Amino acid sequence: MLMGPAPLLVIRRQDSNPAQIEWSQPVLSIGRDGANDIVIDHPLASRRHARLERDDNGYLVRDLDSTNG
């Protein structure tokens, strides 16, 4: 079981103020598709681009075999 408070993920965009997400689940999905937890509205992002994963050992960014890696 994970200990301590949920980490705070801060997303900084060039065209707006930073967005803060409380990371309270073990996996966050990233991509262009609106069903992702974090939506990246950019043509180089795949619909399902990557996942942020958290476990007892730390954090991992996993590429989902996206076209642009």
PQR file of N, CA, C, O and H, with PARSE charges and radii, in Angstrom:
ATOM      1  N   MET A   1       0.833  -1.188   0.000 -0.4000 1.5000
ATOM      2  CA  MET A   1       0.000   0.000   0.000 -0.0000 2.0000
ATOM      3  C   MET A   1       0.870   1.240   0.000  0.5500 1.7000
ATOM      4  O   MET A   1       1.896   1.280   0.680 -0.5500 1.4000
ATOM      5  N   LEU A   2       0.476   2.249  -0.751 -0.4000 1.5000
ATOM      6  CA  LEU A   2       1.210   3.504  -0.825 -0.0000 2.0000
ATOM      7  C   LEU A   2       1.002   4.310   0.443  0.5500 1.7000
ATOM      8  O   LEU A   2      -0.104   4.366   0.980 -0.5500 1.4000
ATOM      9  H   LEU A   2      -0.357   2.217  -1.303  0.4000 1.0000
ATOM     10  N   MET A   3       2.057   4.926   0.915 -0.4000 1.5000
ATOM     11  CA  MET A   3       1.978   5.707   2.136 -0.0000 2.0000
ATOM     12  C   MET A   3       2.096   7.188   1.813  0.5500 1.7000
ATOM     13  O   MET A   3       2.618   7.562   0.763 -0.5500 1.4000
ATOM     14  H   MET A   3       2.956   4.880   0.479  0.4000 1.0000
ATOM     15  N   GLY A   4       1.614   8.022   2.709 -0.4000 1.5000
ATOM     16  CA  GLY A   4       1.748   9.455   2.547 -0.0000 2.0000
ATOM     17  C   GLY A   4       0.644  10.043   1.694  0.5500 1.7000
ATOM     18  O   GLY A   4      -0.172   9.326   1.116 -0.5500 1.4000
ATOM     19  H   GLY A   4       1.190   7.718   3.562  0.4000 1.0000
ATOM     20  N   PRO A   5       0.637  11.378   1.626 -0.5600 1.5000
ATOM     21  CA  PRO A   5      -0.409  12.055   0.835  0.2800 2.0000
ATOM     22  C   PRO A   5      -0.192  11.849  -0.658  0.5500 1.7000
ATOM     23  O   PRO A   5       0.910  11.537  -1.109 -0.5500 1.4000
ATOM     24  N   ALA A   6      -1.261  12.029  -1.402 -0.4000 1.5000
ATOM     25  CA  ALA A   6      -1.164  11.942  -2.858 -0.0000 2.0000
ATOM     26  C   ALA A   6      -0.288  13.079  -3.353  0.5500 1.7000
ATOM     27  O   ALA A   6      -0.429  14.212  -2.893 -0.5500 1.4000
ATOM     28  H   ALA A   6      -2.156  12.283  -1.036  0.4000 1.0000
ATOM     29  N   PRO A   7       0.620  12.795  -4.287 -0.5600 1.5000
ATOM     30  CA  PRO A   7       1.463  13.872  -4.820  0.2800 2.0000
ATOM     31  C   PRO A   7       0.644  14.830  -5.667  0.5500 1.7000
ATOM     32  O   PRO A   7      -0.432  14.489  -6.158 -0.5500 1.4000
ATOM     33  N   LEU A   8       1.164  16.013  -5.825 -0.4000 1.5000
ATOM     34  CA  LEU A   8       0.521  17.028  -6.645 -0.0000 2.0000
ATOM     35  C   LEU A   8       1.296  17.122  -7.952  0.5500 1.7000
ATOM     36  O   LEU A   8       2.499  17.385  -7.946 -0.5500 1.4000
ATOM     37  H   LEU A   8       2.038  16.291  -5.426  0.4000 1.0000
ATOM     38  N   LEU A   9       0.621  16.911  -9.058 -0.4000 1.5000
ATOM     39  CA  LEU A   9       1.214  16.996 -10.384 -0.0000 2.0000
ATOM     40  C   LEU A   9       0.875  18.367 -10.950  0.5500 1.7000
ATOM     41  O   LEU A   9      -0.298  18.732 -11.037 -0.5500 1.4000
ATOM     42  H   LEU A   9      -0.356  16.698  -9.063  0.4000 1.0000
ATOM     43  N   VAL A  10       1.898  19.130 -11.337 -0.4000 1.5000
ATOM     44  CA  VAL A  10       1.693  20.466 -11.896 -0.0000 2.0000
ATOM     45  C   VAL A  10       2.021  20.408 -13.382  0.5500 1.7000
ATOM     46  O   VAL A  10       3.119  20.006 -13.765 -0.5500 1.4000
ATOM     47  H   VAL A  10       2.850  18.833 -11.267  0.4000 1.0000
ATOM     48  N   ILE A  11       1.071  20.809 -14.217 -0.4000 1.5000
ATOM     49  CA  ILE A  11       1.240  20.815 -15.668 -0.0000 2.0000
ATOM     50  C   ILE A  11       1.358  22.261 -16.117  0.5500 1.7000
ATOM     51  O   ILE A  11       0.463  23.074 -15.885 -0.5500 1.4000
ATOM     52  H   ILE A  11       0.178  21.136 -13.906  0.4000 1.0000
ATOM     53  N   ARG A  12       2.471  22.567 -16.762 -0.4000 1.5000
ATOM     54  CA  ARG A  12       2.709  23.937 -17.223 -0.0000 2.0000
ATOM     55  C   ARG A  12       2.563  23.993 -18.737  0.5500 1.7000
ATOM     56  O   ARG A  12       3.205  23.230 -19.459 -0.5500 1.4000
ATOM     57  H   ARG A  12       3.197  21.906 -16.950  0.4000 1.0000
ATOM     58  N   ARG A  13       1.722  24.893 -19.206 -0.4000 1.5000
ATOM     59  CA  ARG A  13       1.515  25.107 -20.636 -0.0000 2.0000
ATOM     60  C   ARG A  13       2.008  26.489 -20.998  0.5500 1.7000
ATOM     61  O   ARG A  13       1.945  27.407 -20.181 -0.5500 1.4000
ATOM     62  H   ARG A  13       1.201  25.513 -18.619  0.4000 1.0000
ATOM     63  N   GLN A  14       2.495  26.645 -22.210 -0.4000 1.5000
ATOM     64  CA  GLN A  14       3.023  27.934 -22.640 -0.0000 2.0000
ATOM     65  C   GLN A  14       1.939  28.993 -22.739  0.5500 1.7000
ATOM     66  O   GLN A  14       2.212  30.177 -22.545 -0.5500 1.4000
ATOM     67  H   GLN A  14       2.546  25.899 -22.873  0.4000 1.0000
ATOM     68  N   ASP A  15       0.714  28.583 -23.038 -0.4000 1.5000
ATOM     69  CA  ASP A  15      -0.338  29.559 -23.324 -0.0000 2.0000
ATOM     70  C   ASP A  15      -1.345  29.763 -22.190  0.5500 1.7000
ATOM     71  O   ASP A  15      -2.363  30.426 -22.391 -0.5500 1.4000
ATOM     72  H   ASP A  15       0.492  27.620 -23.195  0.4000 1.0000
ATOM     73  N   SER A  16      -1.079  29.200 -20.991 -0.4000 1.5000
ATOM     74  CA  SER A  16      -2.039  29.369 -19.906 -0.0000 2.0000
ATOM     75  C   SER A  16      -1.357  29.177 -18.556  0.5500 1.7000
ATOM     76  O   SER A  16      -0.174  28.845 -18.479 -0.5500 1.4000
ATOM     77  H   SER A  16      -0.252  28.662 -20.828  0.4000 1.0000
ATOM     78  N   ASN A  17      -2.122  29.391 -17.508 -0.4000 1.5000
ATOM     79  CA  ASN A  17      -1.613  29.190 -16.164 -0.0000 2.0000
ATOM     80  C   ASN A  17      -1.411  27.702 -15.893  0.5500 1.7000
ATOM     81  O   ASN A  17      -2.072  26.866 -16.509 -0.5500 1.4000
ATOM     82  H   ASN A  17      -3.083  29.661 -17.570  0.4000 1.0000
ATOM     83  N   PRO A  18      -0.507  27.365 -14.980 -0.5600 1.5000
ATOM     84  CA  PRO A  18      -0.292  25.947 -14.653  0.2800 2.0000
ATOM     85  C   PRO A  18      -1.566  25.309 -14.094  0.5500 1.7000
ATOM     86  O   PRO A  18      -2.323  25.945 -13.361 -0.5500 1.4000
ATOM     87  N   ALA A  19      -1.787  24.052 -14.450 -0.4000 1.5000
ATOM     88  CA  ALA A  19      -2.901  23.273 -13.914 -0.0000 2.0000
ATOM     89  C   ALA A  19      -2.340  22.308 -12.875  0.5500 1.7000
ATOM     90  O   ALA A  19      -1.263  21.745 -13.070 -0.5500 1.4000
ATOM     91  H   ALA A  19      -1.172  23.535 -15.046  0.4000 1.0000
ATOM     92  N   GLN A  20      -3.050  22.116 -11.791 -0.4000 1.5000
ATOM     93  CA  GLN A  20      -2.607  21.200 -10.744 -0.0000 2.0000
ATOM     94  C   GLN A  20      -3.579  20.044 -10.645  0.5500 1.7000
ATOM     95  O   GLN A  20      -4.794  20.237 -10.620 -0.5500 1.4000
ATOM     96  H   GLN A  20      -3.925  22.573 -11.632  0.4000 1.0000
ATOM     97  N   ILE A  21      -3.032  18.835 -10.588 -0.4000 1.5000
ATOM     98  CA  ILE A  21      -3.842  17.626 -10.465 -0.0000 2.0000
ATOM     99  C   ILE A  21      -3.354  16.858  -9.251  0.5500 1.7000
ATOM    100  O   ILE A  21      -2.164  16.566  -9.140 -0.5500 1.4000
ATOM    101  H   ILE A  21      -2.044  18.678 -10.608  0.4000 1.0000
ATOM    102  N   GLU A  22      -4.256  16.528  -8.341 -0.4000 1.5000
ATOM    103  CA  GLU A  22      -3.880  15.671  -7.227 -0.0000 2.0000
ATOM    104  C   GLU A  22      -3.864  14.239  -7.738  0.5500 1.7000
ATOM    105  O   GLU A  22      -4.882  13.730  -8.207 -0.5500 1.4000
ATOM    106  H   GLU A  22      -5.223  16.766  -8.431  0.4000 1.0000
ATOM    107  N   TRP A  23      -2.734  13.605  -7.649 -0.4000 1.5000
ATOM    108  CA  TRP A  23      -2.532  12.268  -8.202 -0.0000 2.0000
ATOM    109  C   TRP A  23      -2.962  11.244  -7.162  0.5500 1.7000
ATOM    110  O   TRP A  23      -2.145  10.800  -6.356 -0.5500 1.4000
ATOM    111  H   TRP A  23      -1.908  14.018  -7.268  0.4000 1.0000
ATOM    112  N   SER A  24      -4.235  10.865  -7.170 -0.4000 1.5000
ATOM    113  CA  SER A  24      -4.766   9.969  -6.144 -0.0000 2.0000
ATOM    114  C   SER A  24      -5.044   8.569  -6.670  0.5500 1.7000
ATOM    115  O   SER A  24      -5.525   7.721  -5.918 -0.5500 1.4000
ATOM    116  H   SER A  24      -4.899  11.226  -7.825  0.4000 1.0000
ATOM    117  N   GLN A  25      -4.759   8.307  -7.925 -0.4000 1.5000
ATOM    118  CA  GLN A  25      -4.969   6.973  -8.495 -0.0000 2.0000
ATOM    119  C   GLN A  25      -3.623   6.426  -8.952  0.5500 1.7000
ATOM    120  O   GLN A  25      -2.699   7.206  -9.183 -0.5500 1.4000
ATOM    121  H   GLN A  25      -4.368   8.996  -8.535  0.4000 1.0000
ATOM    122  N   PRO A  26      -3.483   5.114  -9.090 -0.5600 1.5000
ATOM    123  CA  PRO A  26      -2.175   4.545  -9.440  0.2800 2.0000
ATOM    124  C   PRO A  26      -1.726   4.827 -10.874  0.5500 1.7000
ATOM    125  O   PRO A  26      -0.530   4.768 -11.160 -0.5500 1.4000
ATOM    126  N   VAL A  27      -2.663   5.132 -11.785 -0.4000 1.5000
ATOM    127  CA  VAL A  27      -2.317   5.353 -13.192 -0.0000 2.0000
ATOM    128  C   VAL A  27      -3.079   6.571 -13.711  0.5500 1.7000
ATOM    129  O   VAL A  27      -4.275   6.719 -13.460 -0.5500 1.4000
ATOM    130  H   VAL A  27      -3.635   5.180 -11.553  0.4000 1.0000
ATOM    131  N   LEU A  28      -2.371   7.447 -14.441 -0.4000 1.5000
ATOM    132  CA  LEU A  28      -2.994   8.555 -15.154 -0.0000 2.0000
ATOM    133  C   LEU A  28      -2.682   8.389 -16.633  0.5500 1.7000
ATOM    134  O   LEU A  28      -1.530   8.162 -17.002 -0.5500 1.4000
ATOM    135  H   LEU A  28      -1.399   7.327 -14.645  0.4000 1.0000
ATOM    136  N   SER A  29      -3.689   8.499 -17.479 -0.4000 1.5000
ATOM    137  CA  SER A  29      -3.479   8.378 -18.919 -0.0000 2.0000
ATOM    138  C   SER A  29      -3.278   9.757 -19.537  0.5500 1.7000
ATOM    139  O   SER A  29      -3.867  10.744 -19.097 -0.5500 1.4000
ATOM    140  H   SER A  29      -4.626   8.683 -17.179  0.4000 1.0000
ATOM    141  N   ILE A  30      -2.426   9.803 -20.574 -0.4000 1.5000
ATOM    142  CA  ILE A  30      -2.089  11.054 -21.251 -0.0000 2.0000
ATOM    143  C   ILE A  30      -2.286  10.868 -22.750  0.5500 1.7000
ATOM    144  O   ILE A  30      -1.890   9.842 -23.304 -0.5500 1.4000
ATOM    145  H   ILE A  30      -1.947   9.001 -20.931  0.4000 1.0000
ATOM    146  N   GLY A  31      -2.889  11.842 -23.406 -0.4000 1.5000
ATOM    147  CA  GLY A  31      -3.025  11.781 -24.857 -0.0000 2.0000
ATOM    148  C   GLY A  31      -3.996  12.814 -25.381  0.5500 1.7000
ATOM    149  O   GLY A  31      -4.529  13.625 -24.625 -0.5500 1.4000
ATOM    150  H   GLY A  31      -3.211  12.676 -22.957  0.4000 1.0000
ATOM    151  N   ARG A  32      -4.221  12.777 -26.683 -0.4000 1.5000
ATOM    152  CA  ARG A  32      -5.105  13.735 -27.359 -0.0000 2.0000
ATOM    153  C   ARG A  32      -6.583  13.440 -27.124  0.5500 1.7000
ATOM    154  O   ARG A  32      -7.400  14.361 -27.128 -0.5500 1.4000
ATOM    155  H   ARG A  32      -3.788  12.118 -27.298  0.4000 1.0000
ATOM    156  N   ASP A  33      -6.938  12.185 -26.921 -0.4000 1.5000
ATOM    157  CA  ASP A  33      -8.340  11.784 -26.756 -0.0000 2.0000
ATOM    158  C   ASP A  33      -8.914  12.361 -25.458  0.5500 1.7000
ATOM    159  O   ASP A  33      -8.251  12.359 -24.420 -0.5500 1.4000
ATOM    160  H   ASP A  33      -6.275  11.436 -26.917  0.4000 1.0000
ATOM    161  N   GLY A  34     -10.138  12.850 -25.528 -0.4000 1.5000
ATOM    162  CA  GLY A  34     -10.792  13.449 -24.367 -0.0000 2.0000
ATOM    163  C   GLY A  34     -11.042  12.496 -23.219  0.5500 1.7000
ATOM    164  O   GLY A  34     -11.350  12.946 -22.115 -0.5500 1.4000
ATOM    165  H   GLY A  34     -10.677  12.852 -26.371  0.4000 1.0000
ATOM    166  N   ALA A  35     -10.922  11.190 -23.437 -0.4000 1.5000
ATOM    167  CA  ALA A  35     -11.130  10.214 -22.369 -0.0000 2.0000
ATOM    168  C   ALA A  35      -9.906  10.085 -21.456  0.5500 1.7000
ATOM    169  O   ALA A  35      -9.994   9.433 -20.415 -0.5500 1.4000
ATOM    170  H   ALA A  35     -10.673  10.825 -24.334  0.4000 1.0000
ATOM    171  N   ASN A  36      -8.777  10.683 -21.815 -0.4000 1.5000
ATOM    172  CA  ASN A  36      -7.573  10.618 -20.985 -0.0000 2.0000
ATOM    173  C   ASN A  36      -7.727  11.479 -19.744  0.5500 1.7000
ATOM    174  O   ASN A  36      -8.523  12.418 -19.716 -0.5500 1.4000
ATOM    175  H   ASN A  36      -8.706  11.212 -22.660  0.4000 1.0000
ATOM    176  N   ASP A  37      -6.950  11.145 -18.713 -0.4000 1.5000
ATOM    177  CA  ASP A  37      -6.938  11.961 -17.495 -0.0000 2.0000
ATOM    178  C   ASP A  37      -6.289  13.312 -17.758  0.5500 1.7000
ATOM    179  O   ASP A  37      -6.719  14.332 -17.220 -0.5500 1.4000
ATOM    180  H   ASP A  37      -6.304  10.382 -18.735  0.4000 1.0000
ATOM    181  N   ILE A  38      -5.243  13.310 -18.595 -0.4000 1.5000
ATOM    182  CA  ILE A  38      -4.561  14.534 -18.988 -0.0000 2.0000
ATOM    183  C   ILE A  38      -4.634  14.613 -20.509  0.5500 1.7000
ATOM    184  O   ILE A  38      -4.066  13.774 -21.207 -0.5500 1.4000
ATOM    185  H   ILE A  38      -4.894  12.481 -19.032  0.4000 1.0000
ATOM    186  N   VAL A  39      -5.335  15.622 -21.019 -0.4000 1.5000
ATOM    187  CA  VAL A  39      -5.515  15.767 -22.463 -0.0000 2.0000
ATOM    188  C   VAL A  39      -4.488  16.753 -23.000  0.5500 1.7000
ATOM    189  O   VAL A  39      -4.360  17.873 -22.506 -0.5500 1.4000
ATOM    190  H   VAL A  39      -5.797  16.304 -20.452  0.4000 1.0000
ATOM    191  N   ILE A  40      -3.752  16.310 -24.032 -0.4000 1.5000
ATOM    192  CA  ILE A  40      -2.755  17.143 -24.689 -0.0000 2.0000
ATOM    193  C   ILE A  40      -3.286  17.464 -26.082  0.5500 1.7000
ATOM    194  O   ILE A  40      -3.338  16.599 -26.957 -0.5500 1.4000
ATOM    195  H   ILE A  40      -3.856  15.400 -24.433  0.4000 1.0000
ATOM    196  N   ASP A  41      -3.671  18.703 -26.267 -0.4000 1.5000
ATOM    197  CA  ASP A  41      -4.239  19.133 -27.543 -0.0000 2.0000
ATOM    198  C   ASP A  41      -3.110  19.600 -28.461  0.5500 1.7000
ATOM    199  O   ASP A  41      -2.890  20.796 -28.647 -0.5500 1.4000
ATOM    200  H   ASP A  41      -3.628  19.405 -25.556  0.4000 1.0000
ATOM    201  N   HIS A  42      -2.403  18.622 -29.028 -0.4000 1.5000
ATOM    202  CA  HIS A  42      -1.278  18.934 -29.914 -0.0000 2.0000
ATOM    203  C   HIS A  42      -1.188  17.841 -30.977  0.5500 1.7000
ATOM    204  O   HIS A  42      -1.348  16.664 -30.655 -0.5500 1.4000
ATOM    205  H   HIS A  42      -2.581  17.650 -28.877  0.4000 1.0000
ATOM    206  N   PRO A  43      -0.935  18.202 -32.235 -0.5600 1.5000
ATOM    207  CA  PRO A  43      -0.931  17.206 -33.313  0.2800 2.0000
ATOM    208  C   PRO A  43       0.148  16.127 -33.169  0.5500 1.7000
ATOM    209  O   PRO A  43       0.010  15.055 -33.758 -0.5500 1.4000
ATOM    210  N   LEU A  44       1.214  16.376 -32.408 -0.4000 1.5000
ATOM    211  CA  LEU A  44       2.251  15.362 -32.234 -0.0000 2.0000
ATOM    212  C   LEU A  44       1.936  14.372 -31.115  0.5500 1.7000
ATOM    213  O   LEU A  44       2.646  13.381 -30.946 -0.5500 1.4000
ATOM    214  H   LEU A  44       1.327  17.247 -31.930  0.4000 1.0000
ATOM    215  N   ALA A  45       0.881  14.633 -30.353 -0.4000 1.5000
ATOM    216  CA  ALA A  45       0.465  13.697 -29.298 -0.0000 2.0000
ATOM    217  C   ALA A  45      -0.495  12.669 -29.898  0.5500 1.7000
ATOM    218  O   ALA A  45      -1.399  13.019 -30.656 -0.5500 1.4000
ATOM    219  H   ALA A  45       0.304  15.438 -30.490  0.4000 1.0000
ATOM    220  N   SER A  46      -0.288  11.402 -29.550 -0.4000 1.5000
ATOM    221  CA  SER A  46      -1.195  10.345 -30.001 -0.0000 2.0000
ATOM    222  C   SER A  46      -2.474  10.379 -29.167  0.5500 1.7000
ATOM    223  O   SER A  46      -2.508  10.982 -28.094 -0.5500 1.4000
ATOM    224  H   SER A  46       0.447  11.117 -28.934  0.4000 1.0000
ATOM    225  N   ARG A  47      -3.524   9.727 -29.668 -0.4000 1.5000
ATOM    226  CA  ARG A  47      -4.780   9.674 -28.904 -0.0000 2.0000
ATOM    227  C   ARG A  47      -4.546   9.037 -27.543  0.5500 1.7000
ATOM    228  O   ARG A  47      -5.055   9.533 -26.537 -0.5500 1.4000
ATOM    229  H   ARG A  47      -3.496   9.237 -30.540  0.4000 1.0000
ATOM    230  N   ARG A  48      -3.797   7.965 -27.491 -0.4000 1.5000
ATOM    231  CA  ARG A  48      -3.371   7.314 -26.239 -0.0000 2.0000
ATOM    232  C   ARG A  48      -1.851   7.325 -26.262  0.5500 1.7000
ATOM    233  O   ARG A  48      -1.237   6.413 -26.815 -0.5500 1.4000
ATOM    234  H   ARG A  48      -3.384   7.562 -28.308  0.4000 1.0000
ATOM    235  N   HIS A  49      -1.244   8.328 -25.678 -0.4000 1.5000
ATOM    236  CA  HIS A  49       0.189   8.564 -25.841 -0.0000 2.0000
ATOM    237  C   HIS A  49       1.043   7.869 -24.772  0.5500 1.7000
ATOM    238  O   HIS A  49       2.007   7.174 -25.094 -0.5500 1.4000
ATOM    239  H   HIS A  49      -1.743   9.068 -25.229  0.4000 1.0000
ATOM    240  N   ALA A  50       0.679   8.063 -23.500 -0.4000 1.5000
ATOM    241  CA  ALA A  50       1.503   7.528 -22.419 -0.0000 2.0000
ATOM    242  C   ALA A  50       0.671   7.380 -21.153  0.5500 1.7000
ATOM    243  O   ALA A  50      -0.470   7.834 -21.070 -0.5500 1.4000
ATOM    244  H   ALA A  50      -0.105   8.628 -23.238  0.4000 1.0000
ATOM    245  N   ARG A  51       1.286   6.727 -20.169 -0.4000 1.5000
ATOM    246  CA  ARG A  51       0.670   6.596 -18.841 -0.0000 2.0000
ATOM    247  C   ARG A  51       1.685   7.015 -17.797  0.5500 1.7000
ATOM    248  O   ARG A  51       2.877   6.743 -17.937 -0.5500 1.4000
ATOM    249  H   ARG A  51       2.213   6.358 -20.236  0.4000 1.0000
ATOM    250  N   LEU A  52       1.219   7.671 -16.761 -0.4000 1.5000
ATOM    251  CA  LEU A  52       2.018   7.915 -15.571 -0.0000 2.0000
ATOM    252  C   LEU A  52       1.585   6.864 -14.565  0.5500 1.7000
ATOM    253  O   LEU A  52       0.399   6.752 -14.255 -0.5500 1.4000
ATOM    254  H   LEU A  52       0.250   7.892 -16.647  0.4000 1.0000
ATOM    255  N   GLU A  53       2.536   6.091 -14.053 -0.4000 1.5000
ATOM    256  CA  GLU A  53       2.213   5.015 -13.126 -0.0000 2.0000
ATOM    257  C   GLU A  53       2.927   5.251 -11.800  0.5500 1.7000
ATOM    258  O   GLU A  53       4.068   5.709 -11.769 -0.5500 1.4000
ATOM    259  H   GLU A  53       3.499   6.182 -14.305  0.4000 1.0000
ATOM    260  N   ARG A  54       2.243   4.933 -10.713 -0.4000 1.5000
ATOM    261  CA  ARG A  54       2.804   5.092  -9.380 -0.0000 2.0000
ATOM    262  C   ARG A  54       2.659   3.777  -8.647  0.5500 1.7000
ATOM    263  O   ARG A  54       1.595   3.158  -8.671 -0.5500 1.4000
ATOM    264  H   ARG A  54       1.315   4.560 -10.739  0.4000 1.0000
ATOM    265  N   ASP A  55       3.749   3.342  -7.981 -0.4000 1.5000
ATOM    266  CA  ASP A  55       3.675   2.145  -7.147 -0.0000 2.0000
ATOM    267  C   ASP A  55       4.570   2.341  -5.928  0.5500 1.7000
ATOM    268  O   ASP A  55       5.069   3.442  -5.691 -0.5500 1.4000
ATOM    269  H   ASP A  55       4.613   3.845  -7.962  0.4000 1.0000
ATOM    270  N   ASP A  56       4.772   1.288  -5.164 -0.4000 1.5000
ATOM    271  CA  ASP A  56       5.564   1.391  -3.937 -0.0000 2.0000
ATOM    272  C   ASP A  56       7.013   1.802  -4.193  0.5500 1.7000
ATOM    273  O   ASP A  56       7.678   2.314  -3.293 -0.5500 1.4000
ATOM    274  H   ASP A  56       4.367   0.394  -5.356  0.4000 1.0000
ATOM    275  N   ASN A  57       7.504   1.581  -5.411 -0.4000 1.5000
ATOM    276  CA  ASN A  57       8.893   1.899  -5.730 -0.0000 2.0000
ATOM    277  C   ASN A  57       9.088   3.300  -6.301  0.5500 1.7000
ATOM    278  O   ASN A  57      10.225   3.764  -6.394 -0.5500 1.4000
ATOM    279  H   ASN A  57       6.964   1.165  -6.142  0.4000 1.0000
ATOM    280  N   GLY A  58       8.021   3.982  -6.684 -0.4000 1.5000
ATOM    281  CA  GLY A  58       8.158   5.327  -7.225 -0.0000 2.0000
ATOM    282  C   GLY A  58       7.233   5.585  -8.388  0.5500 1.7000
ATOM    283  O   GLY A  58       6.078   5.160  -8.380 -0.5500 1.4000
ATOM    284  H   GLY A  58       7.098   3.606  -6.608  0.4000 1.0000
ATOM    285  N   TYR A  59       7.743   6.286  -9.396 -0.4000 1.5000
ATOM    286  CA  TYR A  59       6.945   6.769 -10.519 -0.0000 2.0000
ATOM    287  C   TYR A  59       7.566   6.339 -11.840  0.5500 1.7000
ATOM    288  O   TYR A  59       8.782   6.182 -11.945 -0.5500 1.4000
ATOM    289  H   TYR A  59       8.682   6.631  -9.403  0.4000 1.0000
ATOM    290  N   LEU A  60       6.719   6.150 -12.845 -0.4000 1.5000
ATOM    291  CA  LEU A  60       7.172   5.692 -14.153 -0.0000 2.0000
ATOM    292  C   LEU A  60       6.327   6.352 -15.228  0.5500 1.7000
ATOM    293  O   LEU A  60       5.113   6.482 -15.076 -0.5500 1.4000
ATOM    294  H   LEU A  60       5.731   6.277 -12.760  0.4000 1.0000
ATOM    295  N   VAL A  61       6.966   6.768 -16.316 -0.4000 1.5000
ATOM    296  CA  VAL A  61       6.255   7.229 -17.505 -0.0000 2.0000
ATOM    297  C   VAL A  61       6.379   6.120 -18.532  0.5500 1.7000
ATOM    298  O   VAL A  61       7.489   5.763 -18.927 -0.5500 1.4000
ATOM    299  H   VAL A  61       7.953   6.663 -16.440  0.4000 1.0000
ATOM    300  N   ARG A  62       5.252   5.570 -18.969 -0.4000 1.5000
ATOM    301  CA  ARG A  62       5.255   4.451 -19.913 -0.0000 2.0000
ATOM    302  C   ARG A  62       4.664   4.889 -21.256  0.5500 1.7000
ATOM    303  O   ARG A  62       3.510   5.311 -21.324 -0.5500 1.4000
ATOM    304  H   ARG A  62       4.351   5.860 -18.648  0.4000 1.0000
ATOM    305  N   ASP A  63       5.456   4.786 -22.311 -0.4000 1.5000
ATOM    306  CA  ASP A  63       4.987   5.083 -23.657 -0.0000 2.0000
ATOM    307  C   ASP A  63       4.023   3.975 -24.077  0.5500 1.7000
ATOM    308  O   ASP A  63       4.296   2.797 -23.842 -0.5500 1.4000
ATOM    309  H   ASP A  63       6.394   4.443 -22.256  0.4000 1.0000
ATOM    310  N   LEU A  64       2.917   4.335 -24.687 -0.4000 1.5000
ATOM    311  CA  LEU A  64       1.912   3.344 -25.128 -0.0000 2.0000
ATOM    312  C   LEU A  64       2.068   3.053 -26.610  0.5500 1.7000
ATOM    313  O   LEU A  64       1.082   2.975 -27.343 -0.5500 1.4000
ATOM    314  H   LEU A  64       2.696   5.292 -24.878  0.4000 1.0000
ATOM    315  N   ASP A  65       3.313   2.892 -27.047 -0.4000 1.5000
ATOM    316  CA  ASP A  65       3.617   2.641 -28.462 -0.0000 2.0000
ATOM    317  C   ASP A  65       3.022   3.727 -29.351  0.5500 1.7000
ATOM    318  O   ASP A  65       2.503   3.456 -30.434 -0.5500 1.4000
ATOM    319  H   ASP A  65       4.114   2.955 -26.451  0.4000 1.0000
ATOM    320  N   SER A  66       3.112   4.956 -28.867 -0.4000 1.5000
ATOM    321  CA  SER A  66       2.580   6.077 -29.635 -0.0000 2.0000
ATOM    322  C   SER A  66       3.389   6.266 -30.908  0.5500 1.7000
ATOM    323  O   SER A  66       4.561   5.893 -30.966 -0.5500 1.4000
ATOM    324  H   SER A  66       3.534   5.176 -27.987  0.4000 1.0000
ATOM    325  N   THR A  67       2.777   6.835 -31.906 -0.4000 1.5000
ATOM    326  CA  THR A  67       3.427   7.053 -33.188 -0.0000 2.0000
ATOM    327  C   THR A  67       4.703   7.873 -33.053  0.5500 1.7000
ATOM    328  O   THR A  67       5.706   7.577 -33.702 -0.5500 1.4000
ATOM    329  H   THR A  67       1.825   7.138 -31.859  0.4000 1.0000
ATOM    330  N   ASN A  68       4.665   8.900 -32.215 -0.4000 1.5000
ATOM    331  CA  ASN A  68       5.816   9.797 -32.082 -0.0000 2.0000
ATOM    332  C   ASN A  68       6.710   9.499 -30.888  0.5500 1.7000
ATOM    333  O   ASN A  68       7.652  10.243 -30.616 -0.5500 1.4000
ATOM    334  H   ASN A  68       3.850   9.140 -31.688  0.4000 1.0000
ATOM    335  N   GLY A  69       6.425   8.424 -30.179 -0.4000 1.5000
ATOM    336  CA  GLY A  69       7.293   8.011 -29.061 -0.0000 2.0000
ATOM    337  C   GLY A  69       7.292   8.949 -27.895  0.5500 1.7000
ATOM    338  O   GLY A  69       7.981   8.704 -26.905 -0.5500 1.4000
ATOM    339  H   GLY A  69       5.660   7.819 -30.400  0.4000 1.0000
TER
END
